[in-house]
């Protein structure tokens, strides 16, 4: 059985929400990153960067999924203390694929900082854009965009794949996500090598991104006690502006959050010294300064709804396996 019991998924989510990723324990993302770096060096020797990129995009997720499968069967097949320790290890690794607490804490720190140079520095740790020239609203806009985007690939997607296929699929997804963050660039070094990883990441995040947008809308509707105003605005902006992004996925949750808050995200952005004229997302009806706390509340509830969706997926998997 590859799906995990709903109780185990719930415990993993709660541990991550309360503790986060323990810094002294080995983190699966660091291990995956080390494997990617080693394989990249080896595969570059082939001389065909596009082929090397395809092999990299296939080998790393398959390896991560195989490791998750082995741990799953170890936890299920061992009894006594060995089985308990294996189950605890699986539980830790499962929790380590979900970064809700870390994301919310970092964004809160950026938005609460009144010292602009310090806020830029804090922001630089969670975004890929240039932060040195950002004004206060630019910092807030970047932090809120990061909150929306990472709600999809850092919270909803891992839970979605955990509920759908247990630890094997969750770790395979995390491998895809890590590949994209390491080699999925369009610069001279990775344009060919990272092409397959970037495309695979787009594919893996297609459903989770759209699920995130819908969950944000449901979260707003619940927070407003069933009144349709903000939820309807979030739906309208998501449909109108969800494609106003270079990524086929990132614009969906960003547009839903922008619509819910009545703010404008996107716009011209500098990456590695080059200004990109990105389209705006949302309507500029409310100030960004006032949006931070409500945005975090929406994402917290979105995370809980994603947990519920994962539990339902896992429960359906258990029912089908009988």
N, C-alpha and C positions, 0 to 999 in steps of 0.2 A: 504494500500500500504506500503510495507516494504522497498523498495529501496528509496534512498533519491534523490531529484532533483540534477542534476549535478552542478547547481550554488551553492547549499549549500555545496557540497563536495569541490568545488573550494575555497569557502570562508574559510572553515575549514582548508584547506591546507595552504592558505595564512596567516591566523592568526597564525598557528603553526610556519610557516617559519619566521614570523616577531617578534612574541612575545614569542613563546614557551609555556610551561605549567606554568601559573601564580602560584607562590609558596604559596600565601595566600588563594587560593581557594581550596576546597576539590577535591582531585584527584581520579578518579575512580580506578586507580591501587592500591592506598593506601587502599581504601575501600575494594576492592577485596582481598587484602592481609590480612586485618584484619579478613574478613570472613573466609578465608582459615585457618588462625591460630586458630580461634575459633572452626571451624568444625574439624580440625585435632585433637585437644585436646579431643573433644567429641567422635569422631569415633574410636580413639585409645582404648577407653574403651570397644569396642566390643570384643577385644581379638584376632580377626582375621585381621591381618594387610593388607593382600591382598584384602579382601572384603572391608575393610575400605578405601583402596586406590581407588577401583573401585567406591564406593559411592561418594568419594570426587571428583573424576574426572568427575562424572556425574552431581552432584548437583551444583557445582560452575559455570560451563559454562551455565547450564540451567537457574540458577538464574540470571546470568548477562544478558543472552539473554532476559529473561522475563522482566528485568528492562528496557532494551533498547526498547523492544516492547511497554511497558507502556508509556515511554517517547515519543516514536514516535507517538502513538495515541493521547497522550495529546497535542502534538504540532499541529497535524493535525486537531483535533476536537474542539479546543478552538478558539474563535475569540477575537478580540480586544487586549487589553494589556495582558490579560492572555495567549492568544495564542502566542503573540510576545515574552513574557518572557519564555514560554515553548520552543519556537523555538530557542531562544538564549541559553538556557540551553543545549538543544540537540546539538547545534552547538559547544558549548564549550567542551562537552563530546566527540563529534566526533573528534575535533581537538586534544584532549588530548590522543587519541589513536595513534597519529602519532608523532614520536620523531626525525624528521629529523634535526631540528635546534640544539637540544641538542647534538645529536650524532656528527655532524660535528664540533661543537665548541669544544667538549671534545677531539676529535681526533686531531684537529688542535693544541690545547694547548699542548698535549703530544708531537707531532712531532716537534713543534717549540721550545721546551725546550732544551737548551744546557746544563743545569745542570742535569747530569745523575741521581743522587739520587732523585732530584725533579721530573724528568720525570718518574722514577719508581713509585714514590708515586702517581702521577697523573694517571698513567696507572692502578694502583691497584684499582681505583674506577670504572673502566669500564670493567675489565677482571676478570676471576675466577682463573687464574693461579698465581703461585708464581712469583713475580717481583723483589725480593731483589737481585738476582744474575744475572739479565739480563744485557748484554752489550748494547751499543747504538743500534746496529742493531737488537738485540733481542727485545728491546722496540719498535722500528719502525715496526718490523714484527708483533708483537702482536697487535699494534694499527691498522695496515692495515687489519689484519684478523678480528678484531672486527668491523671495518668499513664495510667490505664486508658482514659479517654475520648479523650485525644489519640492514644493508640496506634491507635485506630480512624480518626479523621478526619484525623490528621496523618501516619500511617505506612501503615496497611493500605489505606485508601481510595485515596490517590494511586497506590500501587503497583497496586492492583486495576484502576483505570481506565487506568493507563499500559499494563498488560499487555493489557487488553481492547481499547483503542482508540487506543493511542499517545498522542503529545503533545496532539492535539486534545481527546480525551476527558479527559485528565489536567488540562489547563488549564481546560476547561469545568467540571470538578468543583471545582477551586480557586476559580473565580469564584463558584460556588454557595455554597461554604463561606465565602468572604469576604463575600458578600452577607448571609448569615445573621448573621455576626459584627458587621456594620455596621448593618443595618436590621431584623433579625429579632427585635425586642423587643416585649413586650406592654404597653409604656407608652403614654402619651397621644400621644407624637410619632409612634410607629411601629406602633401597633396595626393600622391599616388599610394603610399603605404597606408594612409589612414582612411582612404575612400570607402573600403568595404566596412570598416568598423563604424564609420559615421552613418552609412546607410542602414546597417544592422540596428544601430541605436535608434534611428528614426522609426524603423519598423517595430522594434520592441516597445517603444513609448507611444505608439499611435493610439491604441485603445486606452491605456492608463491616462494619457493627457486629456482625452475626451471624457473619461469617467471623472477625472478631477474637476473639470469644468462643471459637469452636472452635479457633483457632490457639493461644490462651492455654492451653487444655486440652491440646492436643498438646504444647506447649512444656513444660508441667509433667510430662507423662507421660515425655517424653524426658529431662528433668533428673533424674527419679526412676528412670531406667533401666528403664522399662516397668512399674514397680510402680503399681498403679491407685489407691492411696489418695487422694492429693491431686487427681489428675485426676478421679476419681469425685466428690469433694467439690465441685470446681469446676463440674462438669456439673450436679450436684444444685442448687447454689445459683444457678447461672445460670438454670435452669428455674424455680426457686421464686421468686427475687427479681428476675429480669431486668426485670420490669415495675414494680418499685418506684421509678419515676423519672418526672418530668414529661415527659421526652423519651422517645419510643418506641424510641430507639436507645442512648442513653448508659448505661442501666442494664445492658445485656447484657455489655459488657466489664468494667464495674465489678463486677458480680455474679460473673463468672468469676474475676477476680483476687481478690476477697474470699474466695471459696470455696477457691481454691488456697492462700491464705495463712492461712486460718482466722481472719480478722479481720472487723470490722464497719465498714462505711462508711455513708454517708447520714446520716439523722437531721436534726433541726431546724437550719436554716441561714438566716443573715441576708443578704438582698440589698437594697442601696440603703436600708438602715434598716428594712426590713420582715422580720420573722421568718416563715419558711415551715416548716411542720411536715412535713418530708419523712420518708417511712418509712425504716427501716433496711434495709441490704443486707448479708447475711452473718450469721454467728454469731460472737459475741465469745469466741473460744477462745484467741487469742494476743494479746499486746501489740502495739500499733502501732509502738512504738519499735524492735522487732526486725524489722519487715517490710520496711524500705526497700531494703536491699541485695538481698534475694531478689526483691522486686517488679521492680527494675531488670533483674536477670538474666533473669527471665521475659519482660519486654517486649523485651529485646535478642534473645532467641531467637525470640520472636513476630515481630519485624521480619524476621529471616532467613527464617523460614517464609513470611512474606508475599512476600518477594523471590522465593523458589522458586515460589510460586503465580503471581506475575506473569510469571516466565520461562516457566512451563508454558502460561499463557494466550497469551503472545506467540508461543511456539513453535507452538502449535496454530493461531494466526492465520496464521503463515508457511506452515504445511503446507497449510492450506485455500486459500491464495492461489496455490498452484502449479497 
